[in-house]
Amino acid sequence: MSLYFILMVGTLAGPLLLSFDKKVHFYTNWKPLFTATLIVAAVYLIWDELYTQWGVWGFNPEYLQGWYLGNLPIEEICFFLFVPYACIFVYECLKAYFPNLKLKKLAGIFAFSISILCLVLSIIYLENLYTSAASIVALALTIWLYYRRKVKWYADFILAFLVIQIPFFFVNGALTGMFTPEPIVWYKEVEIMGPRWVSIPVEDTIYNYGFLLLVFFFYKKFKKRKG
């Protein structure tokens, strides 16, 4: 089993095994979760495929199974399916065990901060394909969902997103070469702005924020429809 695949299995294993917890009963949310994930993953995999073709990023075959869909290794496809599961599982656990948390101020501070950051980055690094695209998407989604639609779940999403940054730091770190001689996923330096969290490009955090925020939107939409 490849290192990348082991990381993805590890990302999914804990949340999946705990999905039958009596207080959370996360398995009852599988249908809206899977529907939301497939919709958003389809869009992001197209983005992923194009950027791989253009050389914005790529994958080290030394750490892969060798199975591909187009230019994307099977492990990369699993990333877009397994990571949302883990994030939304954390969200449902936080809601179940800490139902009275007041997070309105956190949501406002985060939304304002991420909006200003993404606006500045999208202007300064407009020619950097990864930086500009990730920033523009994150900015557009924040304006649309938080400022325009004023969704009530944004604060809960932000808390879950911040919590999962702890395990994701090690997962993304492993993908970007924190523990290996060469990275599993590499980036073309001229398409990123440069600063990293140890080995993780700052853009990865912005990219994951936009990706998971969009999954969350569809998840809440389909869950409400189910209810």
Secondary structure, DSSP 8 states (H G I E B T S, - for coil): --HHHHHHHHHHHHHHHGGG-TTT-GGGGHHHHHHHHHHHHHHHHHHHHHHHHTTSEEE-GGGS-S-EETTEEHHHHHHHHHHHHHHHHHHHHHHHH-TT---HHHHHHHHHHHHHHHHHHHHHTTT-HHHHHHHHHHHHHHIIIIIIS--TTHHHHHHHHHHHHHHHHHHHHHHTTSSSSS-SEEE-GGGS-S-EETTEEHHHHHHHHHHHHHHHHHHHHHHHHH-
